[in-house]
Structures are given as structure tokens and as C-alpha cells.
Amino acid sequence: MGTAVGALTYTALPQILLDYEDAELMLFGLGMLIVLIAFPGGLASVPDALVRVLSRLFASKRRP
């Protein structure tokens, strides 16, 4: 699953950034860095990270 999401992102992102021709490479690199820093497990780890954050958020609201 992670490989497919990564491949889709890697091929779709340059097409999306065509309008920003001058900054395309910089924006692409910045996006890759954000993913590497925020999700060291790759894009496949995003659902797990989201579940952890939401469970912590709702668990803290339940406590008196």
C-alpha cells in the first residue's frame, strides 16, 4: 500500500506543480522533506499516526 501511495504521489506531484514552473523543484523537495520528517514510516504510516493523535485527543477530554 505504501509503495503505491508513494509512487502515485511521486508521479502526480510534478503534474500538479506545472503551474509553478520556477519553484517546482523547490516545492517538490520541500514536500519530500516534510513527509520524511513528519512521517518517518512513510505515507503508509499516516493513518496510524492519525489514529494515535485522535485517541490521545479524545482520551484527554474524557478525564475529569
ABEGO torsion letter per residue (X at the ends): XAAAAAAAAAAAAAAAAAABAAAAAAAAAAAAAAAAAABAAEAAAAAAAAAAAAAAAAAAAABX
